[in-house]
């Protein structure tokens, strides 16, 4: 079984990998709390920074490199979208396939 730090919800390794693989590919990082109890509230900056920094080693071990790369991309995107001065460059969007 696998546990998320600070939470006592046991998750089998296959379900853990599936939860984060599907979630990273189809949803945003704000929807990827514990697969059992849905904690923490990832809408709070202090919660999501702590959560992802402690979860990163487990994700690196269980996800394929391409899916793990989505963690960095989606966390970066989340931070950029909170900046009112940020604008996407249309040339970069075409280059990265968005």
Secondary structure, 3 states (H helix, E strand, C coil): CEECCCCCCEECHHHHHHHHHHHHHHCCHHHCCCCCCCCCCCCCHHHHHHHHHHHHHHHHHHCCHHHHHHHHHHHHHHHHHCCCCCCCCHHHHHHHCC
